[in-house]
Amino acid sequence: MLPKFEQFIRERQYLHNVSPATVSWHTYNLKWLPSETPTEDELKQTVIRMREKGLRATGCNSAIRSINAYLKWSGSSLKIAQMKEPQVILPTYPIPQLQLLLNWKPKKLTGHRLISVLADTGCRIDEALSLHWKDIDFDNLLLLLH
């Protein structure tokens, strides 16, 4: 690794106290750059090389964030624009399944709560039943599904 890259990594590691995974992430991503002071054309070629190697837009954007952090740190005025990522709409329940859920009459009040969680989040019953207290953020109304 080139000395300036090493200095960037060391500062991230020891001054910013980033995790070992972040150090590894930066180390991997900086290998895409051909030099410590890339030109605008070299940055474009870097993104093209990433795509030719099979990286999707999301993978490229991850590397671009790391490279842009390095460029900013090095005092360069250059920056790589993020790529447009396809929007993925996750599938939820089909209408007939929702109607079955909403028409179901539970024997206990907690059944309505479970149905509400399923309908509001789109999670499956096994995901809802495997939730632990640590997976629920009541303040922000968030669930961590596994």
Backbone bond lengths (Angstrom), bond angles and torsions (degrees), N, CA, C in turn:
res aa  C-N    CA-C-N  psi(-1)  N-CA   C-N-CA  omega(-1)  CA-C   N-CA-C  phi
1 M - - - 1.451 - - 1.531 108.14 -
2 L 1.309 116.19 145.02 1.454 121.67 -177.63 1.531 110.90 -72.86
3 P 1.342 117.32 150.72 1.474 120.81 -174.96 1.530 114.99 -55.72
4 K 1.337 118.28 -40.38 1.458 120.16 -178.72 1.536 110.27 -68.26
5 F 1.339 116.55 -37.87 1.461 120.48 176.00 1.535 109.38 -62.11
6 E 1.329 115.99 -44.35 1.464 120.33 -179.69 1.520 110.99 -61.63
7 Q 1.336 116.58 -40.23 1.464 120.18 179.43 1.534 110.18 -63.70
8 F 1.318 116.84 -42.86 1.468 121.61 177.84 1.528 109.87 -59.12
9 I 1.322 116.14 -47.83 1.474 121.13 -179.52 1.525 110.41 -62.09
10 R 1.320 117.12 -45.29 1.474 120.79 -179.13 1.522 111.46 -62.73
11 E 1.336 116.92 -40.95 1.466 119.23 177.91 1.519 111.17 -64.74
12 R 1.310 117.33 -41.17 1.467 120.56 177.53 1.532 109.85 -61.54
13 Q 1.324 114.88 -42.42 1.462 120.31 -175.98 1.527 111.87 -70.69
14 Y 1.323 117.46 -48.12 1.461 120.08 -171.22 1.525 114.80 -97.73
15 L 1.318 118.19 -28.74 1.461 119.48 -179.53 1.525 112.34 -95.76
16 H 1.324 116.64 -33.52 1.463 120.67 -179.58 1.524 111.94 -100.68
17 N 1.336 116.12 -6.60 1.460 122.43 175.64 1.533 112.63 55.19
18 V 1.333 116.54 42.50 1.458 119.03 177.88 1.525 109.42 -74.15
19 S 1.294 115.42 160.30 1.469 120.84 -177.24 1.528 110.74 -72.54
20 P 1.327 117.26 160.30 1.467 120.33 175.18 1.531 112.39 -56.95
21 A 1.330 116.85 -33.30 1.467 119.98 178.33 1.527 110.37 -65.46
22 T 1.331 117.70 -38.39 1.467 121.16 178.63 1.520 110.41 -68.47
23 V 1.315 117.28 -39.18 1.470 121.03 176.29 1.524 109.26 -60.36
24 S 1.316 116.75 -45.49 1.457 121.81 179.00 1.527 110.68 -62.44
25 W 1.323 116.60 -41.00 1.464 122.34 179.71 1.526 110.43 -61.57
26 H 1.342 117.05 -48.79 1.467 120.07 178.42 1.527 110.75 -62.94
27 T 1.321 117.11 -43.37 1.466 121.15 -179.23 1.529 110.50 -58.36
28 Y 1.317 116.33 -45.89 1.465 121.01 179.16 1.531 110.89 -62.74
29 N 1.326 116.94 -47.18 1.459 120.95 -174.38 1.520 113.54 -70.05
30 L 1.322 117.44 -32.81 1.465 119.45 -179.90 1.526 111.80 -70.14
31 K 1.326 116.69 -17.74 1.471 119.81 177.14 1.524 111.98 -67.83
32 W 1.330 117.21 -16.82 1.457 120.15 176.81 1.533 111.55 -70.70
33 L 1.334 116.26 -27.50 1.468 119.50 -176.61 1.529 111.13 -76.08
34 P 1.344 117.62 138.60 1.462 120.47 -179.32 1.527 113.18 -78.55
35 S 1.342 117.47 -20.87 1.467 120.47 -178.72 1.520 110.04 -155.70
36 E 1.334 115.83 170.19 1.464 120.88 179.41 1.524 112.40 -69.50
37 T 1.327 116.05 -28.10 1.461 120.65 -179.19 1.533 108.73 -125.08
38 P 1.313 116.80 76.08 1.464 119.77 -176.20 1.533 111.87 -71.51
39 T 1.318 114.49 149.48 1.456 120.55 174.97 1.527 108.86 -85.83
40 E 1.312 116.07 171.39 1.465 119.89 178.77 1.524 110.70 -61.38
41 D 1.330 116.67 -40.11 1.459 120.25 178.84 1.536 111.21 -65.11
42 E 1.333 117.02 -39.66 1.469 120.40 178.46 1.529 110.99 -64.56
43 L 1.337 116.59 -35.20 1.468 119.65 177.68 1.531 110.65 -66.50
44 K 1.324 116.51 -40.43 1.469 119.93 176.72 1.525 110.09 -63.12
45 Q 1.324 116.14 -43.47 1.462 120.46 179.47 1.533 111.35 -64.28
46 T 1.317 115.94 -32.34 1.467 120.68 177.63 1.525 110.44 -61.57
47 V 1.332 116.49 -46.55 1.466 120.64 -179.77 1.531 109.86 -65.74
48 I 1.326 117.02 -41.40 1.458 120.61 178.23 1.527 110.07 -60.70
49 R 1.339 116.88 -43.00 1.466 121.08 178.79 1.527 110.95 -61.75
50 M 1.339 116.42 -41.17 1.472 120.20 177.81 1.528 110.47 -58.36
51 R 1.334 115.50 -46.30 1.459 119.59 -178.50 1.523 111.35 -66.46
52 E 1.335 116.53 -39.53 1.466 120.04 178.18 1.521 112.11 -64.41
53 K 1.331 116.68 -29.79 1.468 120.81 178.39 1.528 111.83 -80.84
54 G 1.340 116.84 -1.81 1.457 119.78 174.44 1.516 116.00 102.26
55 L 1.331 118.65 4.46 1.458 119.26 178.16 1.521 109.81 -70.26
56 R 1.321 115.52 137.19 1.460 120.58 174.92 1.521 108.35 -81.07
57 A 1.312 116.10 174.61 1.471 120.97 -178.99 1.524 111.16 -58.71
58 T 1.322 117.54 -39.61 1.467 119.79 -179.11 1.526 111.06 -66.69
59 G 1.325 117.50 -40.10 1.464 121.23 176.94 1.509 111.59 -65.57
60 C 1.332 116.33 -41.41 1.463 120.55 177.08 1.524 110.16 -62.55
61 N 1.324 117.16 -43.50 1.467 120.42 -178.99 1.522 111.86 -63.03
62 S 1.306 116.78 -34.42 1.462 120.15 176.08 1.527 109.95 -62.77
63 A 1.326 116.37 -48.04 1.464 120.97 178.68 1.521 110.86 -64.76
64 I 1.316 116.80 -39.09 1.466 121.47 -179.54 1.520 110.98 -62.75
65 R 1.334 117.78 -38.66 1.472 120.20 177.75 1.521 110.53 -60.94
66 S 1.311 116.83 -42.76 1.454 121.48 179.38 1.535 110.56 -66.02
67 I 1.321 116.41 -46.23 1.466 121.03 -179.19 1.521 110.15 -63.42
68 N 1.337 117.36 -41.77 1.465 120.32 178.40 1.524 111.88 -63.88
69 A 1.331 117.01 -35.93 1.470 120.01 176.01 1.526 109.84 -62.21
70 Y 1.330 116.06 -42.53 1.464 120.28 177.71 1.530 110.80 -63.90
71 L 1.334 116.84 -45.73 1.472 120.45 -179.03 1.529 111.05 -60.65
72 K 1.321 117.04 -42.16 1.468 120.65 178.23 1.523 110.14 -64.24
73 W 1.325 116.41 -44.90 1.469 121.64 179.18 1.526 110.94 -59.26
74 S 1.340 116.68 -39.68 1.464 120.76 -176.36 1.526 112.87 -77.94
75 G 1.334 117.37 -5.27 1.461 120.39 178.14 1.520 113.64 87.48
76 S 1.311 116.96 8.88 1.461 121.05 179.68 1.523 109.82 -74.22
77 S 1.303 116.06 145.67 1.469 120.41 176.05 1.524 110.90 -89.39
78 L 1.324 116.73 -3.52 1.462 121.38 -179.67 1.518 110.54 -80.24
79 K 1.311 114.32 153.49 1.462 120.75 178.29 1.521 107.17 -155.38
80 I 1.324 116.67 143.29 1.463 121.03 176.26 1.524 107.80 -94.66
81 A 1.322 116.44 129.84 1.462 120.44 177.63 1.522 109.93 -72.50
82 Q 1.317 115.49 143.28 1.461 120.62 176.48 1.525 109.25 -67.19
83 M 1.308 116.05 147.53 1.460 121.65 178.24 1.525 109.38 -83.24
84 K 1.309 115.74 152.28 1.461 120.19 175.53 1.522 108.04 -72.99
85 E 1.323 115.51 127.37 1.461 121.12 -179.96 1.520 109.70 -101.85
86 P 1.322 116.84 142.52 1.467 118.27 177.39 1.529 109.65 -67.64
87 Q 1.330 115.40 139.38 1.458 119.51 177.52 1.513 108.50 -84.38
88 V 1.312 114.68 129.65 1.459 120.16 -179.11 1.525 108.02 -108.97
89 I 1.302 115.99 120.65 1.458 120.70 176.53 1.523 106.72 -98.65
90 L 1.319 114.83 116.02 1.459 119.57 -178.28 1.523 110.37 -70.60
91 P 1.318 116.70 139.74 1.465 119.27 179.65 1.525 111.02 -71.04
92 T 1.305 115.17 143.60 1.470 120.38 175.48 1.529 107.90 -117.40
93 Y 1.310 115.49 -162.69 1.454 119.48 -178.71 1.530 111.15 -70.43
94 P 1.331 117.02 139.81 1.471 119.46 171.25 1.529 109.01 -68.18
95 I 1.319 117.18 157.05 1.468 122.66 -177.41 1.532 112.49 -53.76
96 P 1.335 119.90 -46.08 1.477 118.26 -179.41 1.538 112.23 -59.95
97 Q 1.344 117.34 -38.07 1.473 119.46 178.90 1.525 110.61 -67.91
98 L 1.332 117.49 -39.52 1.464 120.32 177.15 1.522 110.89 -61.78
99 Q 1.325 117.40 -41.61 1.464 120.58 179.38 1.525 110.68 -63.48
100 L 1.333 117.26 -40.12 1.467 119.97 176.40 1.527 110.94 -61.69
101 L 1.319 116.40 -43.45 1.464 120.08 179.76 1.521 111.60 -63.33
102 L 1.323 116.00 -45.40 1.463 119.77 -176.17 1.523 112.50 -71.02
103 N 1.317 117.73 -27.31 1.468 121.05 179.53 1.525 112.90 -85.55
104 W 1.317 117.16 -9.93 1.462 121.03 -178.37 1.518 110.34 -69.39
105 K 1.311 116.83 135.60 1.469 123.15 -179.80 1.532 108.48 -109.59
106 P 1.335 117.61 102.64 1.469 119.59 -179.27 1.523 111.35 -73.38
107 K 1.322 114.47 157.88 1.461 119.98 178.80 1.525 111.39 -80.81
108 K 1.352 116.40 -23.07 1.461 120.80 179.67 1.530 108.66 -124.20
109 L 1.332 115.42 158.15 1.458 121.26 179.61 1.527 111.56 -62.43
110 T 1.339 117.22 -32.04 1.467 119.99 -178.96 1.522 111.69 -63.55
111 G 1.337 117.46 -23.24 1.458 120.70 177.32 1.522 111.60 -61.86
112 H 1.336 116.34 -38.20 1.468 120.09 177.90 1.522 110.64 -64.70
113 R 1.315 116.34 -37.16 1.467 119.71 178.49 1.524 110.90 -64.77
114 L 1.306 116.31 -42.74 1.455 120.02 178.99 1.528 110.68 -63.00
115 I 1.308 116.66 -43.74 1.466 121.23 178.37 1.526 109.44 -61.80
116 S 1.330 117.25 -41.52 1.466 120.70 179.05 1.525 110.91 -62.25
117 V 1.323 117.33 -41.73 1.468 120.72 178.46 1.526 109.89 -62.35
118 L 1.319 116.47 -45.11 1.464 120.37 179.96 1.529 111.44 -61.68
119 A 1.319 116.52 -46.80 1.464 120.30 -177.15 1.526 111.76 -70.86
120 D 1.335 117.52 -40.06 1.467 120.83 -177.23 1.518 113.46 -72.36
121 T 1.329 117.04 -32.31 1.468 119.60 -175.50 1.516 113.41 -101.19
122 G 1.325 116.90 -24.14 1.461 119.24 -175.94 1.510 112.62 80.76
123 C 1.344 116.61 6.63 1.465 118.72 179.75 1.526 109.64 -76.83
124 R 1.302 115.12 161.26 1.455 121.85 179.03 1.525 109.13 -88.14
125 I 1.307 115.77 162.49 1.462 120.92 -175.24 1.530 111.77 -59.24
126 D 1.347 118.35 -40.23 1.463 119.96 -179.17 1.527 110.82 -67.78
127 E 1.353 117.16 -32.00 1.468 119.74 176.61 1.525 110.52 -68.36
128 A 1.330 116.58 -43.12 1.465 120.90 -179.97 1.524 111.23 -65.25
129 L 1.327 116.66 -40.92 1.464 120.16 -177.82 1.525 112.75 -73.58
130 S 1.339 116.87 -18.15 1.467 119.06 179.71 1.524 112.52 -93.33
131 L 1.342 117.68 4.30 1.466 120.74 179.21 1.525 111.13 -66.72
132 H 1.314 115.08 144.92 1.466 122.49 173.70 1.530 107.39 -116.57
133 W 1.326 117.12 162.84 1.460 120.46 -179.03 1.529 111.51 -56.29
134 K 1.328 116.86 -36.48 1.467 119.76 -178.45 1.531 111.80 -68.59
135 D 1.329 118.02 -15.76 1.465 122.17 179.58 1.529 112.54 -85.83
136 I 1.324 117.39 -3.92 1.462 121.13 -174.36 1.526 109.30 -113.43
137 D 1.339 115.84 123.86 1.466 122.64 176.43 1.525 106.77 -109.33
138 F 1.333 116.31 95.44 1.454 120.63 -176.55 1.524 112.35 -67.92
139 D 1.326 117.20 -32.90 1.470 120.40 -178.52 1.524 112.00 -63.38
140 N 1.332 116.46 -40.59 1.465 121.27 -177.34 1.523 113.47 -103.94
141 L 1.336 115.97 3.79 1.464 122.77 -179.34 1.529 111.20 54.20
142 L 1.344 115.38 52.79 1.454 121.42 -179.42 1.518 110.68 -123.45
143 L 1.330 115.53 146.46 1.456 122.68 174.38 1.516 107.94 -120.96
144 L 1.314 116.84 139.33 1.460 121.53 173.75 1.515 106.69 -101.31
145 L 1.343 115.78 109.67 1.458 120.91 -177.90 1.516 110.30 -96.44
146 H 1.320 116.24 141.87 1.471 121.36 179.87 1.505 109.12 -110.18
